[in-house]
Amino acid sequence: MTDKKKGHPNEGSPKDDFSRDHRPPAVTGQCAEVLELLRCEGAVLSFRMTAELAIPEAAARIHDLRALGFHVQTTILPEVEFRGRIRRNVALYSLGVPSWPAPGFMEGGGA
């Protein structure tokens, strides 16, 4: 019996290869619209996405971006005046730093 390892004993696992190119995933559709909006404006109210930009499920698109590893932060504002009315507990979305990958995303922690 021998003590030789099978496979490629001098090569690390793919998880150990940190030299590969780390580029954000391709983002399409409404997620791409939301991501571009966050990049251009910095912070966007959920009401603005739904009422002015025709993105009916803004929270779902934010969830999708987080699942792709983007570092999207949510701040809940107690009161906001929107279209002449006071709205309560409004979500304000912004990109964190770094915007991608989210901390721990490459280690399998997800966003």
C-alpha positions in Angstrom: 0.0 0.0 0.0 1.2 3.5 -0.8 0.7 6.8 0.8 0.3 8.7 -2.4 -2.7 11.1 -2.7 -5.0 10.8 -5.6 -5.7 13.7 -8.0 -3.3 16.7 -8.0 -1.5 16.8 -4.7 0.5 19.9 -5.6 -2.5 22.0 -6.5 -4.8 23.8 -4.0 -8.5 23.7 -4.3 -10.3 26.3 -6.5 -11.3 28.1 -3.3 -7.6 28.8 -2.6 -7.1 30.5 -6.0 -7.2 34.2 -5.1 -5.5 35.3 -8.3 -8.6 34.9 -10.4 -10.4 38.0 -11.7 -13.1 39.1 -9.3 -15.6 40.9 -11.4 -19.2 41.6 -10.4 -21.8 39.3 -11.9 -23.8 40.4 -14.9 -27.0 42.3 -13.8 -29.9 42.7 -16.1 -33.5 44.0 -16.2 -34.9 45.9 -13.2 -31.9 44.9 -11.1 -29.6 46.7 -13.5 -31.9 49.8 -13.4 -31.8 49.8 -9.6 -28.0 49.3 -9.5 -27.4 52.1 -11.9 -29.7 54.4 -10.0 -27.8 53.6 -6.7 -24.5 54.2 -8.4 -25.5 57.5 -10.0 -27.6 59.0 -7.1 -26.0 57.5 -4.1 -29.2 57.0 -2.1 -32.7 56.4 -3.3 -36.1 56.2 -1.5 -38.2 53.1 -2.1 -41.1 55.4 -2.9 -39.2 57.0 -5.7 -38.4 53.7 -7.3 -42.0 52.5 -7.2 -43.8 55.7 -8.0 -41.5 57.5 -10.4 -39.4 54.8 -12.0 -42.0 52.1 -12.4 -40.1 49.5 -10.3 -43.1 48.0 -8.4 -41.1 45.5 -6.3 -38.2 47.7 -5.2 -37.5 45.6 -2.1 -37.4 42.4 -4.1 -34.8 44.0 -6.5 -32.7 45.0 -3.6 -32.9 41.5 -2.3 -31.9 40.1 -5.7 -28.8 42.5 -5.8 -27.8 41.4 -2.3 -28.1 37.7 -3.4 -25.6 38.5 -6.2 -23.2 39.9 -3.6 -23.8 43.6 -3.8 -23.5 45.5 -0.6 -26.8 47.4 -0.5 -27.5 49.2 2.7 -31.0 50.1 4.0 -31.7 53.0 6.3 -35.3 53.3 7.6 -36.3 57.0 7.8 -39.0 57.7 10.5 -40.7 60.4 8.4 -40.3 61.6 4.8 -42.3 64.1 2.8 -43.1 62.5 -0.6 -45.5 64.2 -3.0 -46.8 66.6 -0.4 -47.6 63.9 2.2 -45.7 62.7 5.2 -44.8 59.0 4.9 -43.5 57.0 7.8 -40.9 54.3 8.0 -39.5 54.7 4.5 -36.6 52.7 3.2 -33.6 54.6 1.8 -31.3 52.4 -0.2 -27.6 53.0 -0.9 -24.5 51.1 -1.9 -22.0 50.3 0.8 -18.2 50.4 0.4 -17.1 48.3 -1.4 -20.2 47.9 -3.5 -19.1 44.4 -4.5 -18.3 41.8 -3.3 -20.1 42.0 -0.1 -18.0 41.1 3.0 -17.7 37.3 3.2 -19.4 36.7 -0.2 -16.4 34.9 -1.7 -16.1 32.7 1.4 -19.7 31.5 0.9 -21.3 33.7 3.5 -23.6 35.4 1.1 -25.1 38.8 1.4 
